[in-house]
Amino acid sequence: MTQNKCKVGRINLQEVFGAEKDGLKELLREVLQEVLEQEMTDALGAEKGERSPGRLGYRSGYYSRGLVTRVGKLELRIPQDRQGHFSTQIFERYQRSEKALVSALAEMYIQGVSTRKVKAITEELCGHAFSASAISAVNKTLDESLERFAKRPLEETYPYLVLDARYEKVRQDGVIRSQAVQIAIGINQEGRRQILAVELANRESQTSWQDVLLQLKSRGLRGVEFVVSDDHPGLKRAIAEVLPEAVWQRCQVHFLRNALDHLPRKAVDDCLQELRWLYDRRDLAEAQKDLGQWLDRWGSKYPKLCAWVEENIGETFTFYHLPLQHHKHMKSTNMLERLNEEIKRRTRVVRIFPNEASCLRLIRALAVETHEGWLEGSRYLNMELLKEHKKLRLNLAA
């Protein structure tokens, strides 16, 4: 066994994928199913329906067989040939080395399913290496599954939308470049979070974010009332252009980070901590009152900071128009930041993606895993409070 193959069995699945592996289960099943199909093709010397003088037999349907793995039981369709000669080696090798099988598939997964890697891995699993075309078929199966998720119709309304981007290193034409991974999370009328979009762009810009938002609208996005993001100029313009009916909340965490640019490096007093406390007030009137006191206290010592805060902090107070119980969840992009940290934990195993397709494949697969966990988990917000809050504001306005 080569040194490359020896590494396969040493991957720590729990470290790579975390405790929740249900989101990976279907992808593993589809990859194994494709391996079975390619085994049959190799055994018969021909693809399904292919006319070939070298054909060694014909397919004859399937039978079902379960395979219990560390990510759950996989129901596989085992191909049969008319002569009954075909026999897959997957189950036999699995019985001898369950850890090696699942770890090998994990290696395939986290490496972006590059041709070079998969050749070594499938040889380890099945006793022979597949051709580049067979490996491309495995990639196609994964990509089709993830594309269905990425392009699914949005049939619900999503009052809350959270937008953010992070960067991954991708090799393009022999040059390593940073690619923006743009992610949109929606919270529906039932108060459940859903990952609505995961897209790649050369950089964050008004155009790239407009493309994301317009694609969401073409899939059915509607009912957006409140959008949270950082202060990226292109993103702000895209939100205003595509979602003019929604109010915008500038992430207070990003705002406080930006405030550091207006402070001397050696500032060690309570100035920023007191500014942070303004976001814990019960309503806008209380926050604005305390803001005035903060400006009076620190204006002479940090005039540059105070002038900047006075001009911009209003963009971070939009969340005060929501129900009190929603404040801590919707005043920042923290829920998306946590997802980005989880993505980073997984993608740092790869470090540099061989191409854009492999990057998008892995991150979308991780997004599916998170999305399914959110749907199966408890409700994130009580959206009935939003309805009651809007009725109360209408009554007060009348």
N, C-alpha and C positions, 0 to 999 in steps of 0.2 A: 504493500500500500504506500502510495506517495505521501510526502509530508503534507501536501495540500489536503489529501483525503483524511489524514489523521486528525486534522483540525475540526472536521465535521462533527465528530462525536463529543467534542469538548465544549460546545456552545451551551451556555446556561439559559434554558428557555425562560425560566421565571424572570431572569434579569432582563432578557431581551423583550419579552412580550408582557411581563407583569403577571399578576395573579389571574386576570380575566382573559381567557383565550377563546371565548365563544365567537367573537368576531372573526377569528381566524379559521374557524371550523369549516365553513363552506368553501373558503378558498383552498384549504388543504384537500377537501374532497374533490374539487374540480381539478386540481393539479394531479392527484392520484388517478382520477378517471382518465385524464389525458394520457398519463403514463401507460395505463392499461390499453387504451386504444392504439398507442404507438407500438406496444408489445405485440398486439395482434397483427398490426400492419407489417411489422418486421417478420413475424412468423409466417404470414401468407405471401409476403413479397409483393403486396399491392394494397393500395388504399381502397376504401369503400367505393364500389362501383367502377373501379379502374380496370380497363381492359389491358391485360399484360400477358405476353407469352410466358413470362417467368412466374406466373401466379402458381402458388402451391396448394391452394384450397379456397374455400368460400366461407364467409361468415354465416352464422346461424343463430342470431338473436343474442339474448343475455340471460343471466340468472343473477339474483341478488345475493349479496354477502356482506355482512357487517364486519367492520374493523374497529376494535376498541383502541382508542389512542388517548394520549394525555390531554387532548383538547375535546374529548367526547367521542361518541360512537359515530363512525362514518358509514353511511349506507352506500355501497358501491355496486355498480352494474358490471358484472364480469362478462366480457365477450366470449362467445363460443364459436367454434368452427364445425362444419358438417361432419368431419371425420372424428371429432372429439380429441384431437391431438394437442390443442393449445392448452398450455398450463402457465399461469403467471407465477413469477418468482417473488412477487411483492409480499404475499402472506408468509411464505416460508422464511424469507429474510427478515420479515418483521418479527416473527416469533423468536428468532435468534437474537435480534438486537432492536428492541422497541425504541430505546433511547436514540440509537444511531439513526433510525428512520425519521423520527420526528425532528431531531436536531438537524438532519440533512435537509429536510424540507424547510426548516427555519433558516438555515444557511442560504438556501435558494431564495427565500423570501426577502431576507434582509439585504442580500447582495444585489437586489434589483433584477434578479433572474438574468444575469449576464450570460451570454453563450458559453464563455470559457468556464465559468463556475458550474453551470448546469451539466455540462458534459462530464465533469469529474463526479458530481453528486449523483447523477442518474446511473453512472457506471457503478458507483458504490452501492446504490440501492438495488439495481436490477441485473448487475453482472455484465452490462455492456453500455457503451455510450450511444446516445441518440445523435442523429444528424442535426445540423443547424436548422433544417426545416421543421424537424420534430420539436426542437426547443422553441422555435417561433410559434408553433401551435400551442404550446403550454402558455407562452406569453399572451397569445391572442385570447385564450380562455380567461385568464386573469383580467385582461384589459376589458373584455366584453362585460364581465360581471361588474367591474368597478365603473365602467361607463354607464351601465344601467342605473347604478346608484347616483352617479353625478348628474344624469340628465332626467331623473324621474320627475313626473309632474308634481307640482306643489298644489295640493287640493284644499289646504287649510288656509286660514288667515294667520299672519304672524305680526302681532302688534309691536314686538320688540325685535330689533336686529342689532347684532354685534359684529363689527368688521375689524380685521387686523391682518397684518402680513408679517412673515419672517423670511429669512433668506437661507438657501441651501447652495452648496457648491456643486456645479454640474460641468462635466467636460463637454465642450462644443468645438468640433473641428480641431481637436488637439489642444484647445485652450481652456483653462479652468475659469469659469465665470460664475457669478452669483445670480441666482434666479429667485425672484420673489414668489413665495407661496402665499396666495391670497385666500383667506378663509372667511366664510360668512356663517354665523350661527343665528338661528331664529328661535324665538319662544312663541309657541302657538297659543291659541285661546284656552287650551287646557292647562297651560303653564308648564309644558314639557319642552325641553331643549332639543333642537335638531340641528345637525350640520347640513347646511343647505348647499354649500359650494366649496370646492377646493380646486383652485386653478393656479397655473404657473404663468409668469410673465417675466420679461427681461428686467423690468423694474416696476416699482410703484409709480403710477402716473394717473392723471385724470382719465386718459384713454383706457388704460388697463382696468381701472376700477369701474369705469362706465360699462366696459364690456361685461364684467362680472355681474353688475346690477341689471343690465339689460337682459342678459341671459336668464337671470332669476325671474325677471318679470315675464319673459317669454314662456317660462315654465309654469307660470301661474302665481308668482309672488304678489300678494295684495294685502291691504289692511295694515301696512306698516305705519306706526304712529311715532315711534321713538327709535333713534339710531345712536349707538355708542361707537366711538372710534377715537384714535389719536388725532393730532392736529395736522396730519399730512395735508398739504395744500391741494394736491390732486384729488385725494380722497374726499375732502370737504366739497370741492366743486362737483365731483361726480354725484355725491349724495344730493346736493341741492338741485342738480340737473335732472336726475332720474327719479328721486323721491321727494319732490317739492312739498308734498303733504305732510311729511314727517318732521318732527323737531329733532335737533341734533344735540347730543351730549358729548362734550369733550372729556375724555378719560381723565379723571382727577389724579390718577397715579402718574400718568405721563406728564400732566401739568406740574405736579410737584417735582418731578425729575427736571423738567425744563426750568423750574425756578432756581435750581442750583447754578444755572448759567449767569444769574444776576446777583449772586452772592460772592463775597470774597472767599477764596479757598479755605482760609483758616477760621471761618465763622463756626463757632461751636456753641452758640447760645440756643435759646428755645424758640427762635423766630419761626423756623419751618414747622416745628412740632405744633405750635399754636395755630399756624395756618392750616395744618392737616386737621386739627380739631373742628374747623369750620364745617367740615363735611359730615360731622356727627350730629348736627343740630336737627331739631324736629321739623322745622319748616324754613321757607325762604326768608321770611321776615326776621327770624332769630339769627339766621346765618348772616344776613346783611348788616344787622345791628352789631354783631360781634366782629364783622369785617371792618366796620368803621373804627371800632376800638383798637383792632390790630394795626390798622394803618396809622392811627394816632401814636401808638406805642413805638412802632419801628420806623416811621417815616423819616426821622432825622438821622438815624443810624444807617439805614439801608434805603436811601431815596430811589436808587435805580430799581431795586427789587419791588418796592412798594408801587412805583409808577407802573411797572409792567403788570403787577398783580391787579391793580385797580382797573387797568384797561382790559384785561383778558379773563378775569376769574368768572365773569358772568356766564361764559360758555360752559363752565363746569358746574353750574348750579341748576341746569335744566332738570335734573333728576328730582328736584324738590317739587315738581309738578306731578309726580307720581305718588301712589300710596306709600305711606311711611314704611310699610313692611317690604317694599320693593327697593328702597333706597340703597341698601348695602350691596345689592346684587347688580344694580343698573347704573351706578355712578362711575363705573370703570369697566375696562375690558378684561378684568381679572379672570373671568371664566374662560375666555379665549386664550389668555396668557398661560393658564394652566394646561390647556390642550397643547399649546405650542411647546411648553416645556416637556410634555410627554413625547411629542414628536421628536424633539431634539434628543431626548434620551435614547430613542430608537435609531434615528438617522445618524447619530455620531458613530454607530457601529460601521456604517458604510463610509463615512467621511466625505468622499468625493464620488458622486454618481457618474456612471459611464455615459449617460445620456439623459435627456429630459424625460423620456418615457419611463425609465426605471425610477426616476425621482418621483414622478407623479403617481406611479403604480404603488410604491410603498406608502406614501403619505395618504393617498386615498384609502388604501387598505386599513391603515391605522385609524383614519377618520370613520370608516364603517364600523370598526370595532367599538370606538367611543360612542358613536351614534346609537348603536344597538344597546349598549349599556345604559345610555340615558333613557331610551324608550322603555326598557325593562325595569328601570329604577323608579323611585318615588317622584312625585310631581315637584318641579323646581320652584314654581311660584303659584300662588293662589290668584288666578286672573279675575275671579269674581270681585276682588278688591278693586281692580282697575275699573270695572263697570260701575261699581258703587261710587268710586272717587269721581268719575266723570259726571255722574248724575248730581252729586253734591256740588261740584263746581258750577254746573249749569244752573242749579237752583240758586246759588249765591249770586251768580251773574244776573239772574232775573230779578 
